[in-house]
């Protein structure tokens, strides 16, 4: 330990854990919701309030890997297969994804985005591009060494979660 008492360490660890939990489980905030509403068709506009950030991430993954099997999606995300399956079922009900089988093989379920799903994935990609520019601007106030410490720390936290 580097010159930090247990009480301070506990307080900081709790704060970091709380912030990471908030980040992982975040809903689509009002500003993001408004951005999507301004840039989407009426069909997608009505759906955005029913989705979380992780939903948008998975929809984009489905777009990036067209005609993937449901079971293939887990290799592109940190979400477990049971959760992916529940999310995909939600997308089907919302009209964002279509499930289908190829030929007589009923074992493998394949996925394809609908028109609304594709629109949402494209909007999500554009939203990330805009946010990446904002983040780069904000990060320019820090040194490369500072940012490397943060990156190393987050990598360590992610590896710790996987253990």
N, C-alpha and C positions, 0 to 999 in steps of 0.2 A: 504494500500500500504506500502511496506517495503522499505523505503529509496531509492525510485527511482522516478525521476521526469517524468512528462508527456511526454516530448520529447523523452527521452530514452525509456520509456515504449512503445510509438508509434513505434519507430524505431525497437525495439526488436520484438514487436507483428507482424509488417510487415515482418520482416525477417523470423520469425517462420512460419507464414502463407505461405510465398513464398516457403519455404523448404517443407512444408507439401503438398502444391499443386504440386510441382515438383515430390515428391515421389508418390503421388496418380496417376498422369497422365504420368508417365514415359514410354518412349518407351523402347524397348529392345536395350541396349547400344551395341556398337561395340564389346566389350570384351565378353559379354554374347552371342551375335549373333555368334561370332567365336567359342565359347565353344559348342554351340548347333550344329553348322555345323560340327565340328570335331567329335562329338559323335553320329551323326544321319545318317540315310539312305539317299540316294539321294532324295527320295520323300519328306521327312520331311525337309531336308536341304533347299529346294526351298520355303517352306512355312513359315519358321521362320521369314523372313523379313516382312511378311504381318501381323504379330501378335504383340500385346502389352503384357505387363506383366499381365494386368487384363484378357486378353484372355487365357494366360497360366494357370492362377489361376482357371478360370472357367472350362477349359478342365480337369484339375486335379480334380475338384469337381465332374464333370460328371463321371470320372473314379472311384472315391471313393463312388459314389452312383449310381451303375449301374441300368439301366432300370428305372431311375427316370422320372417322368413327368416333362415337361418343367416348369410347375407352381411350382413344388417342389423346384427348384433350388434356389429360392429367400431366402429360409430359411437358406441356407448354405453360403450366401454371403451378402454383403451390397449393392449390385447392385439391382436396381428396375427391376420389371418384364419386362417392355417394353425394357429396355436396354439388359436384359438377352436374350430376344427373338431376338433382332437384332444381338447380338453376336452369338447366336446359328445358325441363318440363314447364317451368314458369315462362320461359321464352316462347315455347310452343303455344301455351295458352294466350300469351299476349300477341301472337302472330308475328314474332320476330324470327323464328327458326322453324324449319320443316324437318321432320324426321322421315327417313325412308330406308328401304332395304334394297340391296342389289340382287336381282335374279331371285333364285329360290333360297338364298342364304338369309334366313330370318334371325340368325344369331347376331350378326353385326348390324348395328344401327348407325346409319350415316346422317350427317347434318348438313343443312344448307340454309343460308340466310334468306329470308324473304326480302322483298323490296324495302320494307320498313326496317328490317334488321340491317341491311346493307347501308341504308341512309344513316342509321344510328352509328354504325361502325365508322363510317367515313367522317361523321361529325365528331366522334370521339377522338379519332386520329388528329383531326384539325385542332380540336381543343387542346390536346397534348402538345402539339407543335407550338401553339401560342403560349402555353404555360411554360414550355421548355425555354422559350425566349425570355420570358419574365424571370425564370429561375436563374438563367445565365447572367442576367443583369444584376439580380440581387446578390448572386455569389461573387460577383466581381469586386465586392467590398472586402472579401476575405483573401488571405494568402493561399497559395497552393498547398503549403504545409498544413494550414488550418483545415482546409477542405479534405486533405488526405487523412487527417485524424478522424474526421467525421465519417468518411467513407470506410475507413478501417473499422471503426466502432460499429457501424451499421452492419457491415459484413460479419463481424464477430457475433453480434446479436442474432442475426439470421442463422448462423451456424449453430449457436446455442439453442435456438428454438427447434432446430432439426435434430437435436440429440435426445 
